[in-house]
């Protein structure tokens, strides 16, 4: 996507959507994704909860399958509620990335 194409899309957003886009840009520029990290060679380079091998896409997938936050925290005792808040914020900001990771993992599971 070119900057010109992005500009057209940004101008078409509602005021609320523009505010959200600004927030996402500020977070990405200031690296405000506390507790979230992407490390080459760890979990295939997928974004994970910091200092773990728990991919954000996996948590989102659990939630999509009907697990509550409490159930997810029980399943992953090393996670905190703050970790989930950070994961949900990241997943919301980068929904396409997370959806693609879930899709790719589903395809791998079907092959095995």
N, C-alpha and C positions, 0 to 999 in steps of 0.2 A: 504494500500500500504506500502511495506517495503522500507527502505532507499535504499536497493540494487536495487529494481525495479525502484525507482525514479532516481537513478544514471544512469541507462541505458537510461531512457527517456531523462534526461537532456543532456547526451552525444550525443543523436541523434538530438538535436535541432540545428538550424542554429545559426550563430553568433549573429544575431539580436534577435532571440528568447531567446538566453542565456542571452543577455544583459537585455531584458525585465524581464526574470525570476529573475535576480539579483535585479533589481529595485523593483520588488514585494516583494522579501524577505527582502530587506532593509526597505521598507515601513512597512512591518508587524513587523519587529523587533524593529523599532523605533517609532511605533504607529503613523505614519505620515498620517493617514487617518483623517486629520483635518475636523471637521464638520460632521463626520460620527460616529455613535455610535450604539452599540448593547446592549440593556438593558433587562435582563430577566424580563418577565412579561409585557413588553411594546410591543405592536404590535406583540404578539406571539413570541417575541425574535428576530424578523427580524431586519436587519440592517436599521437604519433610519437616516434622516438628524438630526443632533444634536439639542436637545431641542425641537423636534417636534415629532409628531406621523405620519410622512410621510415616509413610507418605500421606500427604494431605488428601490425595485422591481416594485413598483407602478409607479414611474417616468419612469423607463425603459419601462414598459408596455405602458405608454402613448406615449412615443417616438416610440415604435414599431407600435402603432396604427396610427402613422402619425402626431402626434402633434410636432410642432417646439418648440425649447427652449423658444421662446417668448410666445407662447401659454401656455406652462407649467407654466412659471413665472406669467402669467396673472391669471391662474387658482389657483395658490398657492401664493397669495400676500406676505406671510411671508418668501418665499424663495428668495435667491439672486442668481445672475449668478454664484457666487463662489460656492454656494451650489450644483448647477447643475454640475459644473466642477468636484467637489469632488465626486458626485454621479456617474458620467460617468466613472471616473477613478476607483472607487471601483468596479463598475459593470463590467468593462473591466477585472480587475484583478481577480474577482471572478464570472465569467460568469456562471459557472455551478450552483453556489449557487443561483444566481438571477433567472436563468431559472427555477430552481426547485421551487422557491417561487412563480413565476408567474403560473407555472403549478398547484401547490397546490391550489392557490387562484381560478384559473379557475374551478378546480374540485369542490370546495366549492360552487362557484356561480352556477354551474350546478345542484348541489343537492338541492339548495333552490329554 
